[in-house]
């Protein structure tokens, strides 16, 4: 009877906000079950889960056939909703449990001046995630994780972080009145640590890397009762990150770009977008999928190494070092999912140096006025290298992801000084 009623709402009428609200309010969600990403074993979506029984990420599955019957991409285009909750039909959260900080549709910024400077014929487009709450794309994943924590009755969440994920978790936990504990490597950028602390999380510096912070979280679960929200160690950060792909598809009028360059540490966003594209393809909303590119640093490149060696799983990267702290992840629990997405999309992995990253960050900001974070700048460095290696042709439509505001990272000192009490030498200007 439910679907008959919904059908009556849609047939012979213009699709509007009221129609959409009726569908989502009555249907709650279109989730069918959870599934181990490696074995396919099913799990109950109403229960709390971390990793599967074999220690691999758990993915959310949907009744896509039902979604296809009830909603079209043209109807989605008509909705005047700004932000990731526009795609709630492909998300697992019931409406009353949504925790929001007024997420927005992040803009596409075309690097027109850069394009001319490097003599590129195609389009170079940046999806600028710095517009999100806490000024980073981590807001997407943690928005969904905290919303689902609320839905499942979780009272305490803990996370290891290189900065931005901790800030996002702290913000959404504060909004949801959930206790938050965050562990940061001691060399995490100071502004990130201060932000996390200011947002109310119990914040700790650790003399180790993010995987060692993750060990503390894992080993403390039983004694503290906190929920481990480490990258890919629960099912829902992927669902938040996949909204980057859903937004991108709609922004391109359901005709996706040729190539996506994504800064890859834990890889949740790359995995999430590939999941989104597969779901959209099954819905019949897109006809082609882009090549996916995992961008890593020369100083921390476990995914690149595994992909290059045609391995399914990556080895631990010893002594990881890079100025792009967000991609300084020496081992990723979803390594095989990243590599699978690269291979299925005919994509690739590529590395860049810290020198290239910092030089390109400055180059882009001075040419087109976009101050990218180091991880975002790394995608441009990788793009240039890919052109030289013949991996990208000169006329392709390319999307780069800027995952956070450049203001959250150390910038160059200003050393020029004028003394107001002395005569100004205007000849030097």
N, C-alpha and C positions, 0 to 999 in steps of 0.2 A: 504493500500500500504506500509505503514511503516513496518509492521511486515513481509510482504513478502520480503522486501529488507533485513531486519535483518536475516531472515531465510536463504536467499541465501548466506549471509556472513558466516553462520555457517555450513551449510550442505556441506559435502564433502571437508572440509578444516580443517586444524589444528587451534584450538582456540588459539589466541594470543592477545597481548595487543591492536593491531589495531582493532580486532573484538570487544573487550570489550569496547574500547573507542567509537566505532561506536554505539553500543547499548546504552550506557549511554548518549552520546551526542545527539542522535536522540530521544531517549525515554524520556530524562530529568529525570524523576523519575517514579517509579511504585506505587506511593501513590494513593489510592482510595479516602479516606476521613479520618476524625478524629472522634473519638467515646468516649463518656463518659464511664469511666471504671466501673461505677456502673449501669447506666440505659441503656447503649447502644445507647443513642441518638446521631445522626450524626451531625457533624459540618464541615463547609467548610474549607478545608486545605489551601486555599489561603488567609484566614483571620487571624488576630492576636487573640490568645486566651490565657487566663490563665486557671482557673478552669472551670468546666462545670457549667450549671445552678443550679445543686444541690450541688455545692461546692466540687466536686471530680475530680481527675486527668483525663486528656484527653489523649487518646492513638492514635498513628498513625496506620492506617490500610493500607495494601498493596494489589495490585492485584497479589496474590501469584500464581494463576493459570498461569498468563502471565510470571512471573519469571520462573516458572517450565518449561515452553515451550521453553524458550530462553537460559537458563543458567543451567549448571550442576555443581555439586560439583567437578567433575574431571577437568572441565575447570577452575574452581576457583583455584584448586591446581597448575595449570600451570602458573598462573599469577605472574609475578615478581614485585609485589607491596608490599611494607612493611608498614604496619600500617592500621588504621581503615577504611580509604577510599577504601581499597580493597573491602569492602562490601557495596559499594555505591548503589548497586541495592536494598539493604534492608534499605536504608537511605533516608530521605526526601529532601536532598539538591541538587539543580541543580549545575552542575559542576562549573559554573562561580562564584558561591557564597561560595564555600568552603573556610573557614578560617583555615589555617594550620600552625603549628609550627613544622612540620616534625615529626609527631607521628610515633612511631615504634611498631612493634610486640613485646609485652613484653614476656620475657623468662619464661620457666618453670624450676624451680630449685628443684632438688630432694634432700631431706634431708637424705642422706645416713648414715652419722654418728649418727644423731639423731635417726634414725630408729633402728640402732643397740643398742644404749643406752637404748631405751625403749622396746626393744625386740618385734618390730612390724614386721609382715611378709609381709604385703602389701606395697604399694608405698605411701609415703608422699611427695607430690609435691606442691611447692609454685608457684603461678603465681605472679611474681614480678612486680607490677605496678609502681615501683619507677623509671623506665626507661622513663616514659612519661614526656612531658613538665611540668614544675613546680613540677616535682618529685612526682606526685600523680595521682591516678586514676580519680580524679575530672576533669582532662584534657579532658577525653572522653566526659563527659556530657556537659561541658561548650564549648568545641569545636563545638558540634552540636547546642547548644543553640545560640551561637554567630553567627554561619553560617546561621541559620534560621532567626535570627534577621536581618542580612544583607539582606537576601532574601526578608524579609517582610518590610524592610525600617525602622526598629527601630533605634533610635539615642541615647538612654540613657537606661542603664540597671542597676538594683540595686539588691543586694543580702544580706541576713543574712548569717553569716558563723562562724564556729569554727576554720577556718584557711585555709585549703587547697582549698575549693571551691572558696573562695574569691580570692586567688592567681591565680587560673586557669581562673576565669572570668576576672580579671584584665589583665592577659597576652593576652588572645584572644581578648578582647575589644581593647587593645592597637594595636594589629595586624590589627583589622578591622576598626580602627579609630572611635570607638563608646565610648561615655562617660560612665564611670563606677563609681558607688558609692557602698561602702561596709561597713556593720555594723557588728562589732565583739563584743561578750561578753568581758568585761574588763579583764577576766582571760585567754583569748586566748593566747597560747604560743607566746612569744615576737617575735621569729624568723618568725612566720607566719604573724604577723601584719606588721613587717618591710618589709617582702617580698611583701605583698599586696601594701603597700605604695610606695615601690621602683618601682613597675610595673605601677604606674601612676594613680591608683584608688584614688578617694576621700575616705579616710579611717577614720572611726569613732569607738571609743570604747564606749560601752554601759554598764551601771551598771545593767545587767540582763543576762538571758540565751538566747539561739539562738531563741527560739519561741518568746521572747519579742523583739529581734532584727527584727524578721519577721513581728511583728505587726507594727513596725515603717515603714518598707518598704510598707506594705499593705496600711496603712493609708495615706501614702504620695503620692500614685499613681496619684490621681486626680490633686493635686496641682503642682507636679513636672513634670508629664508626663513620668516618668521613667517606664520601663517595669520590672515587678516583676519576677525574675528568681529563686525564692526560690524553694527548693526541691519539685518536683512533682506538682508545681503550674503553669507549662507550659508543653507542650507535648514533648519537644525535648531532655531534659537531659536523659530521659529514653532511647531514641534512641542511644545516644552516649554510655551510660553505657552497653547497650545490646551487643555492639561489644566485650565486654569481653567474652560473651558466644559464639559469632561467632568465635572469635579467638581460644578459647579453643576447640571448636568442630573440627576445622581444624587441630590444633596442635595434637589432639588425633586421627587424621585420621578418623573423623566423628564417633568415638566410645567413647562416653563421660565417665568420671570417675563415680564411684559408688556414691560418696558423695562430696558435695561442702560446705565448711564452709566459711561463709561470715560475716564480721563485720557489724552489722546492726544498723544504726541510723535512717536516713530518709528512707533507704531501696531501693533507686533508682537502685542500682546495682543488688540486688537480684531480684527485679521486672523486670528489664531490661533483665537479663539473662534468666529468666523464659519465658519472651515474646520471646526472641530469640530462645529458645529451642522449643517452640510451633510452631513458624514459620518454623524452620528447619524440624520439624516433618511433618508439612503439606506439605512441599516441597518434602518429602520423602528422605531427606538427612541423617537423623538419625533414629535409630530404638528403642532407649531407652533414657530416660532422668534420670539425677541424682537426688538423694535425696538432697533437699536444707535445709541448716541449718542456722538459724538466730542467730548470736552470739551477746550477749549483756553483759553489765557490771552489777554486783550485785547492783551498785549504780545508775543505770538508765536502767530499764528493762521493759518498757511498753508493748513491743511486746511479750516478754516472758510471762508476767503476763496474757495478753489477750489470748494468745495461750493455756497456761496451763489451763485457766478457760473456754476454748472452746467458746470464744467470737469472734465476727466478727470485732469489733472495740475496740481500746485500750483507756484507760483513761489517762489523764495527769499524768505524774510521777512528784511528788512534790520533790523539792530540789535535782535535779540530781547531782551526783558527781562521777567522774572517771578520772583516769590519761589518759585514751584513749579519748581525747576530741572529736574525730571524731564521736564517737558513743554516745556522751552525747546529745541526742535529746529527750526531755521529751514527745513529742507528734509528731506523723508522719501523714501527710495528706493521705498517701497511706497505712495506717495500715492494712486495709482489704485486700489489694493486696498482702502484705507480707504474711499475715496469709493464704490467699488463696493459694499462691505458696507453702508454707510449707505443707499444707494439701493435695494438689493435687499431690505433689511429694512424699508423705509419709515421709516427713522430720520432722524437729522439731526445737524448739528454746531452747537455753541453755545459762546460765549465768556463768561468772567467776569473780573472785575478782581482785582488783588492784594488790595485792601481787602476785597472780598467773601470771598475765600479765607481770609484770616487771621481775619476776624470769625466766619466759620462754623466754622473749626477750633476756636476758643475756645468757641463756642456748643455744639457737639456734645460736647466734652469735659466741659463743666460740666453739661450736661443728662443725658447718658447714660454718662459715664465712659469714652468711647472717644477716645483721643488720636490723631487721624488726621494723616497727613502732609499737607503743603500740596496735593499732587496729589490725594489722596483727598478732602480738604475741598472742592476745586474741583468735584468731582462733585455734592456736595450743593448748592453755590451754583448750579450749572447746573440741577439738579433744581428748585429753587425758582423760578428764572427761567423754566424750561420750563412750570411750572404757570401762572404769570402770563401767558405767551404762548399758553396753550391747547394746547401741544404734548403735555402729559400731563394726563389726567383725574384727578379727585380720588380715585378708587377703584382705581387700578391698582397692581399689585404691581411695585415698583421695586427694582432691585439697584444699589448703588453700590460701586465698587471702591476700597478703601483699599490702596494698593500698597506701603506701607512703614510702619515704625514712626515715629510722630511724634517719638520720642526722637532720631532721626538728623538732626534739623533744629534750627536756632536757635529758642529759646523766649524768652518775655518774662522780663526780669529781675525778681527779687523785691526790692522796695525797702523793705518794712516791716521794722523793726528794734526789738528790745527790749534794753535794758541791764539785765542781771541785778542790778546794784548799785544800781538806783534802784527806787522804789516803782512797781509796775505799775498803770496806770490802766485798770481793768477795765470802765469805762463805755463804752469805745470798741469793745468786742467785741460 
